[in-house]
Amino acid sequence: MLFIDGALPPFPRPNRDWRVLRMLGALVRAGHRVIYLVREGERHEIYRPAFAEAGIQFYVERGARICRHSIVGCPAVELEQLLKDISFDLACIHFVANALATIPVIRRYSPLTRIAVDTVDLASLRLWREALVTGREELLVDAYRSLEREMAVFRQADLIIAVTPLEAKLIGRMVPGARTAVIPVMADPWPAVPSFAARKGLLFVGHFSHRPNVDAVNYLVRHIWPLLQKLLPGVDLCIVGDRPPQELEGLAEQRIKTTGYVPGLRPYLEGCRLLVAPIRYGAGMKTKIVEALAAGLPVVTTGMGAEGMELQHGVNVLIGDDPLSFARATAALYRDEQLWNRLSRAGREHVRRHYSFPVVAPAIYGLVHPRA
């Protein structure tokens, strides 16, 4: 299998729970040869050891910008040459933009290789929703152009990978007859979690190069937090994520702490009492919510945040789609130990049933052993 990516995650330390690494590592353990080719290569020195540990062969594309400006301390190869030298059963391409650039090359030099495209999310849907929420009409043009690119790629692929059943269904409507597979974010439910009484404060998580996270944190701070300060006086809010927006500076007097990048979420998942995720637009699957549920940390989110994950208000999360209902749900859950314990258990069970590796593994192995 050849896996083609555009760039590695933008973090200064490797994330061994990254969905791509877990997928490819599972295929290696199943006895398959897996080659990873990154088209840019920044941070290759950080992630390459994690790939090597998983038994994945790691290459940077020779034409990558990093190769043009410096000596790269790992093998560099042209995609064309790789396809000539190795007979691949499957080429899996991460994101539609990379597929646009590489599918013609694969079809030309390795016509028998099956092609799968891993969408991660439907960018056209995300942009359309952002336009509706923000009123930025130019985003409707971007959404339409993105939809055209997605449909062009989906028509050329042998398989399209979505992260939720909802988006797999949408892809099937976009391109009737398209073959789809669902490989979600994976997480392992924690066997034990700190108690309700041992925790305090609220947690928000998000990488702020992703616009939906910037919008969500601004919505939280401007519209929800003033209500929560009245409903939960003395409670702190911790905002964790790389490249926080400048608007979050100087909010300590409002009991808001911004950490910036952190090497791991575990101390926050163990120490905070709730995750708040007031997401107003987006697509795909919300990794932060899966990680919190796996850790037994109850979540308050929106219908958009819960989308595609079979989450139900009052069963495994609480949902509020306006500032007042969101704040009231947060305050109620923060104070109610019995409700907290019930949602903590239900969240871990939901992850075990839907996102644990044994549940997702058949779809991963199905990439290289497709059913007739």
DRENDO-1510 file (C-alpha; in Angstrom, 1 decimal, always signed):
<recs>
REC; n; res; u; v; w
REC; 1; MET; +0.0; +0.0; +0.0 .
REC; 2; LEU; +1.1; +3.5; -0.8 .
REC; 3; PHE; -0.2; +6.3; +1.4 .
REC; 4; ILE; +0.2; +9.8; -0.1 .
REC; 5; ASP; -0.1; +12.8; +2.2 .
REC; 6; GLY; +0.4; +16.5; +1.7 .
REC; 7; ALA; +1.8; +17.5; +5.1 .
REC; 8; LEU; +2.5; +16.1; +8.5 .
REC; 9; PRO; +0.6; +17.4; +11.6 .
REC; 10; PRO; +1.6; +20.9; +12.6 .
REC; 11; PHE; +2.8; +20.0; +16.1 .
REC; 12; PRO; +6.4; +20.1; +17.6 .
REC; 13; ARG; +6.0; +16.5; +19.0 .
REC; 14; PRO; +4.7; +13.3; +17.3 .
REC; 15; ASN; +1.2; +12.2; +18.0 .
REC; 16; ARG; +1.1; +8.5; +18.0 .
REC; 17; ASP; -2.7; +8.4; +18.3 .
REC; 18; TRP; -3.0; +10.2; +15.0 .
REC; 19; ARG; -5.6; +8.4; +12.9 .
REC; 20; VAL; -3.3; +8.0; +9.9 .
REC; 21; LEU; -0.5; +6.4; +11.9 .
REC; 22; ARG; -2.9; +4.1; +13.6 .
REC; 23; MET; -4.5; +3.0; +10.3 .
REC; 24; LEU; -1.1; +2.3; +8.6 .
REC; 25; GLY; +0.4; +0.6; +11.7 .
REC; 26; ALA; -2.6; -1.8; +11.8 .
REC; 27; LEU; -2.0; -2.8; +8.2 .
REC; 28; VAL; +1.7; -3.4; +8.9 .
REC; 29; ARG; +0.9; -5.6; +11.8 .
REC; 30; ALA; -1.5; -7.5; +9.5 .
REC; 31; GLY; +1.5; -8.3; +7.3 .
REC; 32; HIS; +1.2; -5.7; +4.6 .
REC; 33; ARG; +4.0; -3.5; +3.2 .
REC; 34; VAL; +3.1; +0.1; +3.7 .
REC; 35; ILE; +4.9; +3.1; +2.2 .
REC; 36; TYR; +4.2; +6.7; +3.3 .
REC; 37; LEU; +5.0; +9.5; +1.0 .
REC; 38; VAL; +4.6; +13.1; +2.2 .
REC; 39; ARG; +4.5; +15.8; -0.5 .
REC; 40; GLU; +6.0; +18.6; +1.6 .
REC; 41; GLY; +8.0; +17.1; +4.4 .
REC; 42; GLU; +8.2; +19.8; +7.2 .
REC; 43; ARG; +8.5; +18.1; +10.6 .
REC; 44; HIS; +9.7; +14.8; +8.9 .
REC; 45; GLU; +12.4; +14.6; +11.5 .
REC; 46; ILE; +9.8; +14.6; +14.2 .
REC; 47; TYR; +7.4; +12.1; +12.7 .
REC; 48; ARG; +9.7; +9.8; +10.9 .
REC; 49; PRO; +10.8; +7.8; +14.1 .
REC; 50; ALA; +7.1; +7.2; +14.9 .
REC; 51; PHE; +6.6; +5.7; +11.4 .
REC; 52; ALA; +9.7; +3.6; +11.7 .
REC; 53; GLU; +8.6; +2.3; +15.0 .
REC; 54; ALA; +5.3; +1.2; +13.4 .
REC; 55; GLY; +7.2; -0.5; +10.5 .
REC; 56; ILE; +6.1; +2.0; +7.9 .
REC; 57; GLN; +8.6; +3.0; +5.2 .
REC; 58; PHE; +8.8; +6.8; +5.1 .
REC; 59; TYR; +9.7; +9.0; +2.1 .
REC; 60; VAL; +9.6; +12.7; +1.2 .
REC; 61; GLU; +8.7; +13.6; -2.4 .
REC; 62; ARG; +11.8; +14.8; -4.1 .
REC; 63; GLY; +10.1; +17.9; -5.5 .
REC; 64; ALA; +9.0; +19.0; -2.0 .
REC; 65; ARG; +9.8; +22.6; -1.0 .
REC; 66; ILE; +11.9; +21.3; +2.0 .
REC; 67; CYS; +14.0; +19.3; -0.4 .
REC; 68; ARG; +14.6; +22.3; -2.6 .
REC; 69; HIS; +15.9; +24.4; +0.3 .
REC; 70; SER; +17.8; +22.0; +2.6 .
REC; 71; ILE; +19.2; +18.6; +2.9 .
REC; 72; VAL; +16.5; +16.1; +4.0 .
REC; 73; GLY; +17.7; +13.5; +6.5 .
REC; 74; CYS; +15.4; +10.7; +5.1 .
REC; 75; PRO; +14.9; +9.1; +1.7 .
REC; 76; ALA; +13.5; +11.4; -1.0 .
REC; 77; VAL; +11.9; +9.9; -4.1 .
REC; 78; GLU; +9.7; +11.0; -7.1 .
REC; 79; LEU; +6.2; +9.6; -7.1 .
REC; 80; GLU; +6.6; +8.5; -10.7 .
REC; 81; GLN; +9.8; +6.5; -9.8 .
REC; 82; LEU; +8.1; +4.9; -6.8 .
REC; 83; LEU; +5.2; +3.7; -9.0 .
REC; 84; LYS; +7.6; +2.3; -11.6 .
REC; 85; ASP; +9.7; +0.4; -9.0 .
REC; 86; ILE; +7.0; -1.1; -6.8 .
REC; 87; SER; +3.7; -2.8; -7.8 .
REC; 88; PHE; +1.1; -1.3; -5.4 .
REC; 89; ASP; -2.2; -3.0; -4.9 .
REC; 90; LEU; -3.6; +0.2; -3.3 .
REC; 91; ALA; -2.8; +3.9; -3.3 .
REC; 92; CYS; -4.6; +5.8; -0.5 .
REC; 93; ILE; -4.5; +9.6; -0.8 .
REC; 94; HIS; -5.1; +11.9; +2.1 .
REC; 95; PHE; -7.4; +14.9; +1.3 .
REC; 96; VAL; -9.0; +15.8; -2.0 .
REC; 97; ALA; -6.3; +18.4; -2.9 .
REC; 98; ASN; -3.6; +15.8; -2.9 .
REC; 99; ALA; -5.8; +13.5; -4.9 .
REC; 100; LEU; -6.3; +16.1; -7.6 .
REC; 101; ALA; -2.5; +16.3; -8.1 .
REC; 102; THR; -1.6; +12.6; -7.8 .
REC; 103; ILE; -4.4; +10.5; -9.3 .
REC; 104; PRO; -3.4; +11.3; -12.9 .
REC; 105; VAL; +0.2; +10.3; -12.1 .
REC; 106; ILE; -0.9; +7.0; -10.5 .
REC; 107; ARG; -3.3; +6.2; -13.4 .
REC; 108; ARG; -0.5; +6.8; -15.9 .
REC; 109; TYR; +2.4; +4.9; -14.2 .
REC; 110; SER; +0.4; +2.2; -12.3 .
REC; 111; PRO; -3.0; +1.7; -14.0 .
REC; 112; LEU; -3.8; -1.5; -12.1 .
REC; 113; THR; -3.4; +0.1; -8.7 .
REC; 114; ARG; -6.7; +0.8; -6.9 .
REC; 115; ILE; -7.1; +4.3; -5.6 .
REC; 116; ALA; -8.8; +5.3; -2.4 .
REC; 117; VAL; -9.3; +8.9; -1.3 .
REC; 118; ASP; -9.4; +9.7; +2.5 .
REC; 119; THR; -11.6; +12.8; +2.7 .
REC; 120; VAL; -11.2; +13.5; +6.4 .
REC; 121; ASP; -14.1; +16.0; +6.0 .
REC; 122; LEU; -16.2; +17.4; +3.2 .
REC; 123; ALA; -14.6; +20.9; +2.7 .
REC; 124; SER; -17.5; +22.1; +0.6 .
REC; 125; LEU; -20.0; +21.3; +3.4 .
REC; 126; ARG; -17.8; +23.0; +5.9 .
REC; 127; LEU; -17.4; +26.2; +3.8 .
REC; 128; TRP; -21.1; +26.3; +3.0 .
REC; 129; ARG; -21.9; +26.1; +6.7 .
REC; 130; GLU; -19.3; +28.8; +7.6 .
REC; 131; ALA; -20.9; +31.1; +5.0 .
REC; 132; LEU; -24.3; +30.6; +6.5 .
REC; 133; VAL; -23.0; +31.3; +10.1 .
REC; 134; THR; -20.7; +34.2; +9.3 .
REC; 135; GLY; -22.6; +35.8; +6.5 .
REC; 136; ARG; -19.5; +35.9; +4.3 .
REC; 137; GLU; -20.9; +35.5; +0.8 .
REC; 138; GLU; -17.5; +34.9; -0.8 .
REC; 139; LEU; -17.3; +31.6; +1.0 .
REC; 140; LEU; -20.3; +30.3; -1.0 .
REC; 141; VAL; -18.1; +30.6; -4.1 .
REC; 142; ASP; -15.3; +28.7; -2.3 .
REC; 143; ALA; -17.8; +26.1; -1.3 .
REC; 144; TYR; -19.0; +25.6; -4.8 .
REC; 145; ARG; -15.5; +25.4; -6.2 .
REC; 146; SER; -14.6; +22.9; -3.5 .
REC; 147; LEU; -17.7; +20.8; -4.3 .
REC; 148; GLU; -16.6; +20.7; -8.0 .
REC; 149; ARG; -13.1; +19.5; -7.0 .
REC; 150; GLU; -14.6; +16.9; -4.6 .
REC; 151; MET; -16.9; +15.5; -7.2 .
REC; 152; ALA; -14.1; +15.3; -9.9 .
REC; 153; VAL; -11.9; +13.4; -7.5 .
REC; 154; PHE; -14.7; +11.0; -6.3 .
REC; 155; ARG; -15.6; +10.1; -9.8 .
REC; 156; GLN; -11.9; +9.0; -10.5 .
REC; 157; ALA; -11.4; +7.1; -7.2 .
REC; 158; ASP; -12.2; +3.4; -6.7 .
REC; 159; LEU; -13.0; +4.0; -3.0 .
REC; 160; ILE; -13.8; +7.1; -1.0 .
REC; 161; ILE; -13.1; +7.0; +2.8 .
REC; 162; ALA; -15.3; +9.1; +5.1 .
REC; 163; VAL; -15.0; +9.5; +8.9 .
REC; 164; THR; -18.8; +9.4; +9.6 .
REC; 165; PRO; -21.7; +7.4; +8.1 .
REC; 166; LEU; -23.4; +10.7; +7.4 .
REC; 167; GLU; -20.7; +12.0; +5.2 .
REC; 168; ALA; -20.4; +8.6; +3.4 .
REC; 169; LYS; -24.1; +8.9; +2.6 .
REC; 170; LEU; -23.6; +12.5; +1.4 .
REC; 171; ILE; -20.8; +11.3; -0.9 .
REC; 172; GLY; -23.1; +8.6; -2.3 .
REC; 173; ARG; -25.6; +11.3; -3.2 .
REC; 174; MET; -22.9; +13.5; -4.7 .
REC; 175; VAL; -21.6; +10.7; -6.9 .
REC; 176; PRO; -24.2; +7.9; -7.3 .
REC; 177; GLY; -22.6; +4.5; -7.4 .
REC; 178; ALA; -19.5; +5.6; -5.6 .
REC; 179; ARG; -18.0; +3.0; -3.3 .
REC; 180; THR; -17.5; +4.3; +0.2 .
REC; 181; ALA; -16.0; +3.1; +3.5 .
REC; 182; VAL; -16.1; +4.7; +7.0 .
REC; 183; ILE; -13.0; +4.9; +9.1 .
REC; 184; PRO; -13.6; +7.2; +12.0 .
REC; 185; VAL; -11.2; +8.7; +14.5 .
REC; 186; MET; -10.1; +5.9; +16.9 .
REC; 187; ALA; -9.8; +6.1; +20.7 .
REC; 188; ASP; -9.4; +3.7; +23.5 .
REC; 189; PRO; -11.8; +4.1; +26.5 .
REC; 190; TRP; -9.9; +4.7; +29.7 .
REC; 191; PRO; -10.3; +1.9; +32.2 .
REC; 192; ALA; -10.6; +4.3; +35.1 .
REC; 193; VAL; -11.1; +8.0; +35.5 .
REC; 194; PRO; -10.7; +10.6; +38.3 .
REC; 195; SER; -13.8; +11.3; +40.3 .
REC; 196; PHE; -16.2; +14.2; +40.0 .
REC; 197; ALA; -15.0; +15.6; +43.3 .
REC; 198; ALA; -11.3; +15.5; +42.2 .
REC; 199; ARG; -12.0; +17.8; +39.2 .
REC; 200; LYS; -12.7; +21.5; +38.7 .
REC; 201; GLY; -13.0; +24.0; +35.9 .
REC; 202; LEU; -14.1; +23.8; +32.3 .
REC; 203; LEU; -12.0; +22.8; +29.3 .
REC; 204; PHE; -12.0; +23.9; +25.7 .
REC; 205; VAL; -9.7; +22.2; +23.2 .
REC; 206; GLY; -8.9; +23.2; +19.6 .
REC; 207; HIS; -6.0; +23.8; +17.2 .
REC; 208; PHE; -6.6; +27.4; +16.1 .
REC; 209; SER; -5.3; +27.2; +12.5 .
REC; 210; HIS; -8.7; +25.5; +11.9 .
REC; 211; ARG; -11.3; +28.3; +11.5 .
REC; 212; PRO; -14.2; +26.4; +13.1 .
REC; 213; ASN; -12.2; +26.3; +16.4 .
REC; 214; VAL; -11.5; +30.0; +16.3 .
REC; 215; ASP; -15.2; +30.7; +15.7 .
REC; 216; ALA; -16.2; +28.3; +18.5 .
REC; 217; VAL; -13.8; +29.8; +21.1 .
REC; 218; ASN; -14.9; +33.4; +20.3 .
REC; 219; TYR; -18.6; +32.3; +20.5 .
REC; 220; LEU; -17.8; +30.7; +23.9 .
REC; 221; VAL; -15.9; +33.7; +25.3 .
REC; 222; ARG; -18.2; +36.4; +24.0 .
REC; 223; HIS; -21.7; +34.9; +24.3 .
REC; 224; ILE; -21.6; +31.9; +26.6 .
REC; 225; TRP; -19.0; +32.8; +29.2 .
REC; 226; PRO; -20.7; +35.9; +30.5 .
REC; 227; LEU; -23.8; +33.7; +31.3 .
REC; 228; LEU; -21.6; +31.0; +32.9 .
REC; 229; GLN; -19.9; +33.5; +35.2 .
REC; 230; LYS; -23.3; +34.2; +36.7 .
REC; 231; LEU; -24.4; +30.5; +36.8 .
REC; 232; LEU; -21.1; +29.2; +37.9 .
REC; 233; PRO; -19.3; +32.0; +39.9 .
REC; 234; GLY; -15.7; +31.2; +40.7 .
REC; 235; VAL; -15.3; +28.5; +38.0 .
REC; 236; ASP; -12.3; +28.7; +35.7 .
REC; 237; LEU; -12.2; +28.1; +31.9 .
REC; 238; CYS; -9.0; +26.6; +30.4 .
REC; 239; ILE; -8.5; +27.0; +26.7 .
REC; 240; VAL; -5.9; +24.5; +25.2 .
REC; 241; GLY; -4.7; +24.7; +21.7 .
REC; 242; ASP; -1.8; +25.8; +19.4 .
REC; 243; ARG; -1.8; +29.4; +18.0 .
REC; 244; PRO; -4.6; +30.9; +20.1 .
REC; 245; PRO; -6.1; +34.0; +18.6 .
REC; 246; GLN; -5.0; +37.4; +20.0 .
REC; 247; GLU; -8.5; +38.1; +21.2 .
REC; 248; LEU; -7.9; +35.6; +24.0 .
REC; 249; GLU; -5.0; +37.6; +25.5 .
REC; 250; GLY; -5.6; +39.4; +28.8 .
REC; 251; LEU; -8.7; +37.5; +30.0 .
REC; 252; ALA; -7.2; +36.2; +33.3 .
REC; 253; GLU; -9.4; +38.6; +35.2 .
REC; 254; GLN; -12.4; +36.8; +33.7 .
REC; 255; ARG; -11.0; +33.5; +35.1 .
REC; 256; ILE; -9.9; +32.4; +31.5 .
REC; 257; LYS; -6.5; +30.7; +31.1 .
REC; 258; THR; -5.0; +30.1; +27.6 .
REC; 259; THR; -2.2; +27.6; +27.5 .
REC; 260; GLY; -1.2; +27.5; +23.8 .
REC; 261; TYR; +0.3; +24.3; +22.6 .
REC; 262; VAL; +0.6; +21.4; +25.1 .
REC; 263; PRO; +2.4; +18.1; +24.5 .
REC; 264; GLY; -0.5; +16.1; +25.7 .
REC; 265; LEU; -4.1; +16.5; +26.9 .
REC; 266; ARG; -4.1; +13.9; +29.6 .
REC; 267; PRO; -3.6; +16.3; +32.6 .
REC; 268; TYR; -6.5; +18.4; +31.3 .
REC; 269; LEU; -8.7; +15.4; +30.6 .
REC; 270; GLU; -8.0; +14.2; +34.2 .
REC; 271; GLY; -8.3; +17.5; +36.0 .
REC; 272; CYS; -11.2; +19.4; +34.4 .
REC; 273; ARG; -14.8; +18.6; +35.1 .
REC; 274; LEU; -16.3; +19.2; +31.7 .
REC; 275; LEU; -15.4; +19.7; +28.0 .
REC; 276; VAL; -17.3; +22.5; +26.4 .
REC; 277; ALA; -17.4; +22.4; +22.5 .
REC; 278; PRO; -19.8; +25.1; +21.2 .
REC; 279; ILE; -19.1; +24.4; +17.5 .
REC; 280; ARG; -21.2; +26.4; +15.1 .
REC; 281; TYR; -20.0; +25.0; +11.8 .
REC; 282; GLY; -17.7; +22.3; +10.5 .
REC; 283; ALA; -17.8; +18.9; +8.9 .
REC; 284; GLY; -16.2; +15.5; +9.5 .
REC; 285; MET; -15.7; +14.2; +13.1 .
REC; 286; LYS; -14.7; +16.2; +16.2 .
REC; 287; THR; -11.6; +14.5; +17.5 .
REC; 288; LYS; -11.7; +16.5; +20.7 .
REC; 289; ILE; -15.1; +15.1; +21.6 .
REC; 290; VAL; -14.1; +11.5; +21.0 .
REC; 291; GLU; -11.0; +11.9; +23.1 .
REC; 292; ALA; -13.0; +13.5; +26.0 .
REC; 293; LEU; -15.6; +10.8; +25.9 .
REC; 294; ALA; -12.9; +8.1; +25.9 .
REC; 295; ALA; -11.4; +9.7; +29.0 .
REC; 296; GLY; -14.7; +9.7; +30.8 .
REC; 297; LEU; -14.9; +13.5; +30.6 .
REC; 298; PRO; -18.5; +14.6; +30.0 .
REC; 299; VAL; -19.1; +16.9; +27.1 .
REC; 300; VAL; -21.5; +19.8; +26.4 .
REC; 301; THR; -21.6; +20.6; +22.7 .
REC; 302; THR; -23.9; +21.7; +19.9 .
REC; 303; GLY; -25.9; +19.7; +17.4 .
REC; 304; MET; -23.1; +20.5; +14.9 .
REC; 305; GLY; -20.5; +19.2; +17.3 .
REC; 306; ALA; -22.4; +16.0; +17.9 .
REC; 307; GLU; -23.2; +15.5; +14.2 .
REC; 308; GLY; -22.4; +12.1; +12.6 .
REC; 309; MET; -21.4; +10.4; +15.9 .
REC; 310; GLU; -24.8; +9.0; +17.0 .
REC; 311; LEU; -24.6; +11.1; +20.2 .
REC; 312; GLN; -27.8; +11.9; +22.0 .
REC; 313; HIS; -28.7; +14.7; +24.4 .
REC; 314; GLY; -29.1; +13.4; +27.9 .
REC; 315; VAL; -27.8; +9.9; +27.0 .
REC; 316; ASN; -24.1; +10.4; +26.4 .
REC; 317; VAL; -23.6; +14.2; +26.0 .
REC; 318; LEU; -25.6; +17.4; +26.6 .
REC; 319; ILE; -26.5; +19.6; +23.7 .
REC; 320; GLY; -27.3; +23.3; +23.6 .
REC; 321; ASP; -27.6; +25.3; +20.3 .
REC; 322; ASP; -27.9; +28.8; +21.7 .
REC; 323; PRO; -25.9; +30.6; +24.4 .
REC; 324; LEU; -28.5; +30.3; +27.1 .
REC; 325; SER; -29.3; +26.6; +26.6 .
REC; 326; PHE; -25.6; +25.8; +26.3 .
REC; 327; ALA; -24.8; +27.7; +29.5 .
REC; 328; ARG; -27.6; +26.1; +31.5 .
REC; 329; ALA; -26.6; +22.6; +30.3 .
REC; 330; THR; -23.0; +23.3; +31.3 .
REC; 331; ALA; -24.0; +24.6; +34.8 .
REC; 332; ALA; -26.4; +21.7; +35.4 .
REC; 333; LEU; -23.8; +19.1; +34.5 .
REC; 334; TYR; -21.1; +20.9; +36.4 .
REC; 335; ARG; -23.1; +20.7; +39.7 .
REC; 336; ASP; -24.8; +17.3; +39.3 .
REC; 337; GLU; -22.5; +14.5; +40.4 .
REC; 338; GLN; -25.1; +11.8; +39.6 .
REC; 339; LEU; -25.6; +13.1; +36.0 .
REC; 340; TRP; -21.9; +13.6; +35.6 .
REC; 341; ASN; -21.2; +9.9; +36.6 .
REC; 342; ARG; -23.9; +8.6; +34.2 .
REC; 343; LEU; -22.6; +10.6; +31.2 .
REC; 344; SER; -19.0; +9.7; +32.0 .
REC; 345; ARG; -19.8; +6.0; +31.9 .
REC; 346; ALA; -22.0; +6.4; +28.8 .
REC; 347; GLY; -19.3; +8.3; +27.0 .
REC; 348; ARG; -16.7; +5.7; +27.5 .
REC; 349; GLU; -19.2; +2.9; +26.5 .
REC; 350; HIS; -20.1; +4.9; +23.3 .
REC; 351; VAL; -16.4; +5.1; +22.4 .
REC; 352; ARG; -15.9; +1.4; +23.0 .
REC; 353; ARG; -18.9; +0.5; +20.8 .
REC; 354; HIS; -18.1; +2.8; +17.9 .
REC; 355; TYR; -14.5; +4.1; +17.9 .
REC; 356; SER; -12.2; +1.5; +19.7 .
REC; 357; PHE; -9.7; -0.3; +17.5 .
REC; 358; PRO; -11.4; -3.7; +17.4 .
REC; 359; VAL; -14.6; -2.0; +16.1 .
REC; 360; VAL; -12.8; +0.0; +13.4 .
REC; 361; ALA; -10.2; -2.6; +12.4 .
REC; 362; PRO; -12.4; -4.5; +9.9 .
REC; 363; ALA; -12.9; -1.3; +7.8 .
REC; 364; ILE; -9.1; -0.7; +7.9 .
REC; 365; TYR; -8.3; -4.2; +6.7 .
REC; 366; GLY; -11.0; -3.9; +4.1 .
REC; 367; LEU; -8.9; -1.3; +2.3 .
REC; 368; VAL; -6.5; -3.9; +1.1 .
REC; 369; HIS; -8.9; -6.9; +1.1 .
REC; 370; PRO; -12.0; -5.3; -0.5 .
REC; 371; ARG; -15.2; -7.3; -0.5 .
REC; 372; ALA; -16.7; -8.3; -3.9 .
</recs>
